Amino acid sequence: MNAVEQKISQIGVVPVIKLHHPERDAAALGNALCAGGVPVAEVTFRAEGAAAAIRLMKAACPEMLVGAGTVTQTRQIDAVIEAGGDFIVSPGLDPELVAYAQQKQLPVFPGCTTASEYHTALKFGLEVIKFFPAEQSGGLAKIKALAAPFPMFKVMPTGGISLKNLKEYLSCPVIAACGGSYMVTAELIDQQRWEEITELCRKSVEIVKEVRGNG
């Protein structure tokens, strides 16, 4: 794994964030995540201003890994690079996007839930892939099944992950980290409940340490 992948794996959880007011919330949210021991964020392009949010979060918290999610176009990759982003995540496996990100030397985690997608990811030399939507696509049982013919991959499941099942997922050696929005819900962000976000991050980190013995 490269340095970005290693750090994400060490942290164990990746908040998946939809920011509607980046100028107001990005810096405070970054500080809240870092205070909770989760210095990483996936800012999705499902909301306008994702690139601005990445730039603002990186400026406020230079130690953070801040990437972009729901990347579906090459021009979004350019915007992420310009904003100083560290990685991109796509909902599916688009060979054009993967090739472009690799050309730009930007870590890319495409969504893969089938053997065919895993096989394509293998051809690109990827080591860490996203499994999305995790729960709706068969969850941990399917991840384990796909690991049999593709043991070379580490997986980042996203979709349906919460504090209730985080331990179960992280206990599987195939899992690099779990993506989730439970600690950064729209309600928590819109109401600027930063202390609650920090506390949810701390609880997540406790589970990571319990399972992996980190820290």
Steps between C-alpha positions, in 0.01 A plus 500: 500500500613858437537756778143631468355149509713409800388805695133439419540140612663610825216743575243230421198718422435755228222758554298546181391863494243698303564869567245758391675800661875443468594859580311473829564140600811349338763627743294433811412152378863419427596610850220289649613189312864548600402558862324164491806321366374468141722724284350391168196601296332405174316810377246394241420679177131440571499856633626806320816652634674168573830628364472815714425285804812292437714810466360659816529182705861448391582860585350469848642153568815439294557168677175359360455274203216658304369337187198517274214256468237438234756592234350418159684732260864569418447875544412430864838331540664818371300702753607271784866533405469879478339504846784297647298182546673176595287231333179435308219249543254406227168320547582250226796379300547729198820399318537850352489661844740249653748546215478879523551501878800270465640724228471790744655283776192544721390200709165371378253267669229387256181332613511125430243239603534229233768258389518676163566836667762345728667349194508838326645660814768232501600590145554861613729382777274634776551371853215669687146522363170634624210259552184704443221486599627250755197378690271511197752303291539203731705649780780318673393159370549609140825681580636177650379298203672732251819494708543131419586550129637852560708482821726783381242772571429697814144633508332818625129421545268800496122504523307383805799519734430623853631466853282187526681300233837679482671244724371210292636650179835604644550153647535364146867508391396598146369837619735798470255754645127564512334801342196647668287808546360411843745738671442780247128490428331793329323582826819510704678719245210736428448555873877538551508239776877467485543351848261217414692431180824488699344258749375268225848501351648412838260208535599382153869523587438298816352222287795514259743470793298218657508297179851578378685593816612831348638777712 
